Amino acid sequence: MPQVSRDTRKTPRHGLLWFVALWLLGVGGTALLVLPFHLLVAAAMRH
């Protein structure tokens, strides 16, 4: 019984950790994907 209550208490925290990790991964991946296009536009504006 104590193990079950400890697991249920840990689950929301584990889910929040996964949410934050996946969100950061998505933001970082998007930034890396957009960076070459940003540099390309910046170089084109200079010329």
Phi, psi and omega per residue, in radians:
M1 nan -0.841 -3.127
P2 -1.065 -0.584 3.119
Q3 -1.110 -0.701 -3.119
V4 -1.127 -0.766 -3.137
S5 -1.172 -0.611 3.113
R6 -1.180 -0.685 3.119
D7 -1.136 -0.724 -3.127
T8 -1.205 -0.536 3.120
R9 -1.276 -0.549 -3.089
K10 -1.436 -0.409 -3.033
T11 -1.073 -0.850 3.139
P12 -1.066 -0.637 3.120
R13 -1.154 -0.697 3.118
H14 -1.146 -0.711 3.110
G15 -1.147 -0.685 3.111
L16 -1.146 -0.690 3.108
L17 -1.087 -0.759 3.102
W18 -1.125 -0.712 3.134
F19 -1.059 -0.826 -3.126
V20 -1.141 -0.738 -3.128
A21 -1.112 -0.779 3.139
L22 -1.203 -0.611 3.111
W23 -1.134 -0.791 3.120
L24 -1.128 -0.657 3.097
L25 -1.119 -0.718 3.110
G26 -1.152 -0.746 3.125
V27 -1.141 -0.770 3.129
G28 -1.136 -0.729 3.105
G29 -1.119 -0.699 3.114
T30 -1.143 -0.731 3.124
A31 -1.091 -0.750 3.126
L32 -1.176 -0.573 3.128
L33 -1.248 -0.640 -3.067
V34 -1.464 -0.437 -3.048
L35 -0.947 -0.832 3.134
P36 -1.055 -0.669 3.120
F37 -1.176 -0.651 3.105
H38 -1.110 -0.779 3.127
L39 -1.160 -0.646 3.108
L40 -1.108 -0.779 3.118
V41 -1.148 -0.717 3.131
A42 -1.107 -0.699 3.117
A43 -1.187 -0.656 3.140
A44 -1.191 -0.588 -3.132
M45 -1.264 -0.467 -3.128
R46 -1.245 -0.577 -3.053
H47 -1.430 nan nan
